[in-house]
Amino acid sequence: MKHINSFEFDVLEQPHVLIKMSDGCQLSARIWMPSNALNQPVPAIVEHLPYRKRDGTIVRDELTHPWFAGHGYACIRVDMRGNGDSEGLMADEYTTQELRDACEVIAWASGQSWCSGSVGMMGISWGGFNSLQVAALKPPALKAVITLCSTVDRFADDIHYKGGCLLGENISWAANMLSYSSRPPDPMLVGDQWRKLWLDRLECMPFLASTWLRHQHRDDYWKHGSICEDYAAINAAVLAVGGWHDGYRNTPSHLVSNLQGPVKAIVGPWNHKYPHFGVPGPAIGFLQEAKRWWDHWLKDIDTGVENDPAYRIWLMDSIEPARYLPTRPGRWVGERKWPSENIVPQAWGLFNVGGEGVLVSSTDTEFNVDSNMAINTVPIADSKANTIELSVRSAQSCGLAGGEYFPFASGPELPAEQSPDDEQSLRFNSKLLTSPIDIIGAPVIEMEVSVDSAQALICARLCEIHPDGTSALITMGLLNLAHRTSSEQPELLTPGQCITTTLSLDQIAFRVPAGHRLRLSLSTSYWPFVWPSPTNTVVTVHSGSLSLPSKRCDSIVADPVVTFEVTEAAPAWQAETLRTASSTRDTYSDPDSGLLTTTIINDFGEFRDSDHGLVAGSATRELWSIHPDDPLSARVQIHWEQTGGRGDWQWTTNVEMQMRADQHHFHVMGKLMAFENGELIFERNYKDTIERKFV
């Protein structure tokens, strides 16, 4: 990364600007702008977050916002209501109040003497979500959006539920937010009212684990803020950015496919980070690319962005799987339109050969298992024509080779070698590929299945098998079979009854080389990524097919060339390291109880700001336990600690959260404690029992 110390414009920074909302609540903003903006007004870029500008996102803020300001923009980094150095209280994520506040900030910015009247909004994750949600509200001054690692569907493609399955990340993120939002404001900025603001905040802290578990279907709660409900509501120009190692990898494709206004998308190999410092690399000159977008839509400068390919993606090469990858080899591919005529579905049939699952391409005339066996593949297009009759009941511990929902580059977070999970799954293996396959898009599985109980889930993983037998994950998908026809009105299964279902896997761009095999693995559990179904279920696959979106090798028109500038950024945050960050992930098998416990420890370190002296540190420990034979043995315990202060003022918050389930209910408990100079000043316990509804 190239750090730039001098820019086109000198930068003026204001660390604590109060923006008054219509109800009197004041939000704190950190603002960077060109020093001559009062004489030559500039467009504004708003980022509206709950993650604390003073010490939460300061690393990325320092790299990003001064760079934009030095290139002719006013950047407004706002602490959301009830967080950081802002007043008020926060009840939940993406509330009507949050979005109204963001619209008021945009209106305030556009009316300032230093602003030209044009405003953009950007952000990653939460900020990517609300950028799209605010755009759908059409505030007059908002002309363009850059959304990174976000979603268009809060139920189907967020950290809560996926394919109707309850994600482990739901409880993990609830603990995370209880910890994040429990921190006090900085007295240096807010003055003597800091303690009252903190205590009011602690007293009203929402228990989001309970809130989110009380909405197990795709109801109005989730439809709010899901822009897929009405893509036409967005008129602002949208640049969507994602990463193949992030949980939100589907959004760029959805946006380019559905938005009616100006829209482009970029998906690289990155995790849940901005692409000018995300890993796996290669990183790109994201700030320059964003400037092209802002210059065009906020300054009316023709930068050529409208001529860019609709979808620019990093086509990943095959490599050995690892829990951490600094780089991911591959190449940039551009599709002028998306969906692309250059991507065609390739049909693969699922077969039973001698009790073993076999995956056969429709391009093959026969599949030789040995010298005495062959399969005519003419009926592959009709998935019901080939009777399979293969069953699977996975150990509840299947999934331990999986990775985090959204890796933060904190340590061993990516999917490991998949063989341990494959062995607990129903596997369909292809023969050796005679030519490479470029898979670009979302693979789709169609199956006819039956189950032996009223509830079941299926996890489908598409893997590549290296010549030495190594199994590497390409992409995966989940389906709660009670949601097979609707997540708004799920239905229990009838044991023994055949049902037809479709399961879409996550978007991906991956080259499988010649000499490797494909493997489709189906399991009935995926722990701790997914909370288990209440019973040990057997799923029988009667017939099925796999559709792989594959790049045509006979394209008449050459692919557009995709290049990016080298990575640039503003100077890095200056801080003293008080405790070094570290991360571990281990699984322990108790020889007496048979419980398998995965312990994930992320110590994010502790640092002292070299400018204003504020100390900030955090660490978390998660324990996920389950017995391979008992889905009701699933337990999770999460501990978060936040530390901070300055001089003789020190504070700590501790969050404890636990969750378990019986056949009919979820049981969640939490505790929040706050300390000032070692003295306990606040304690609150949370407890809730919530009926399981088809989950």
C-alpha positions, 0 to 999 in steps of 0.5 A: 500500500502506498501511503500518500502524505500530500494531496491536491488539497490541504485537509482540514479535520474537525473531530467533533461536529454536532449535527442536530436532528429534528427531535433535538438529538445531537449526532457527533460527526468527524469531518475532513474537507479541503481547506479551501472548501468555504471558497470552493464548495465540494460534494460531501460523502457520508458514512453513518455507523454505530461502530465509533469513529473515535476508536472503533473504525479509526484504522480504516477511517484514517486510511480512507477519508483524508484521502478523499478530502485531499482529492476534493471531497468533504467526508462526514463520518457520523456516530449513529444515535446511541453510539460513540460520541452521539446522544440518544439511544439505539433500539435495533439495526436499520430502524426507521429512526436510523434511516431518518437520521441519515437523511437529515444528515444528508440534508444538513450536509447539502445545505452547508456553505462548504458543500456544493449540494451534491452528496454521496453515501458509502460504507461497508457492512452496516454502512453498506446496508444503510447506504442502499436503504437510504438511497431507497428513501430518495433524499434529494441531495443523494446522487450516488452510493458505494456499498461494500459487503452488504445485502439486499435481503435482510432475511435470506442473506444476512447474519441471521438466517440463510436458506431459512436456517438459523446461523450461528452468527446470529447469536455471535453478532448479538453479543458483539453489538451488546459489547460494542454499544456498551462503551462510553463516549469520550469526555474530551469531546462530550464534556461532563455529560459523558457519564449520564450518556453512558449510564442511560445507554447501558440502561436501555441496551437492547438484547438483540439476540432475543429480538432476532430470534423472535422473527424466524420467518421472513416477516415484515420485520425483515422486509423493512430495509430489504431493498429487494422488496422494491429495487425500483425505489433506488435511483442513485448511481450504485457501485457495489463491491464485494469479496469471495471470502466474505459472507455477503458475496451475492449482493453485487450480482443481485444489484447489477441484475435488478437495479434500473438506474446506473449500477456497476459491481466489483468482486475481488478475493477479499474478506470483510474489508475494504479492498485497498487493504483487504485480504486475501490479496491482491488489493486494488486502488479502491480509493482511486476507483471510488474517486472515479465514481464520485467525480462522475456522479457528484461533480459531472466529470466524465471519468468513463465509469459508465463504460466500465463492464457491468461486473468485474470479478476476480476469477480465482485459481485453484490452490491448497485450502488454508485457514488464512490466505494472504493472497489468492491467485487468479485474474480479473474478468469483465462481463459487459452485461450481467447476467451475461450471455457468455455464462451458460448453465452446464447440467450435471446429473446425480447418480448412484453407482454401486451405492456411491454417488456419482456426478456426471456432466451432460457433455459426457456420453458415458461415465466409466466407473470401472471396465464393467460399468457405464452410465448413459447420460441422456436423461441428465436434463430431467433430474427425476429420470435418474433414480438415486435412492441414497441417504445421509444422516450426518454427525452433528459435528459435520461443519468443523472444517467450515469457516467464519460467515464473514472473516475479518482477517483476524486469524484462522477463519477460512474454510479448511481442507474439507475431507473431514466434513465430506466423510460425514456427507453424501458425496457425488464425485465426478471423473477427472476433468479433461479441460478446465471449468470456469464457474461464474455465478450461482450453482443450482441444485434440483432434487427430489428428497424425502425425510424421516421427520418433520424438520430437516436442513441440507447443507450443500458444498461444491468442492474441487478434489485435487489429484492428491485427494485434497478437498477444497471448498468452492461454494456452498448453500443452505436450505431449511426444508420447511422453507422449501416453498416459502420463508414467509409461510414455512411448512413442516415436512411429512415423513416419507413424502417425496418433495421437490426442492431447489437449492441455490449456492452462493455466487462464485468465480472459480477455475477448476483445472483439468485433472481435478474432480468436482464433488457435491457434498450434502449434509444434514448438519453444518456446525457451528455455522448453522444451529442444528435441526431439533432431531437427528434426521435422515434425508434420502435423495431420490433424484437430482441434478446440478446446474453449473454456470460456466464461462463459454470458451467460444465467445466471439467478442473478447472479454474487456480488459480489467485493470486497477491502479495500485493501492493508495491510502492516506497515512496510517493511524498513529498509535502505541501498541499496549497489547498485541492482537492474536487469534486462535481456533481449536477443537477439543473432544472430551473423552468422557462426555463425547462433546466436541468444543470449538474455541475461537479466541480473537484478541484485537489488542489494545492501543493508545491514540498518539494524538488524543491519548484515548486507549481502546482494546477488545477481546472475545472468546467463543465456545461452541459445543455439541455431541456428534449424536445429539442436536439438542446438546448444542451450546454456545458461550460468548464472552466479550471485553472492551477496555478504554480510558485516558490517564486516571480514567479507566473503564471496562465492559464485559458481556456474557451470552449463552444459548441452547435449545430443546426440541421446542424452544430456544433459551438465551441468556446474557449479562452486561457489566460496566466498570469505572476505575475497577468499580462495578457501576452497572449490571444487567441480566437478560433471559428469554425463552423463545418458541422454535418455529420450523427452525 
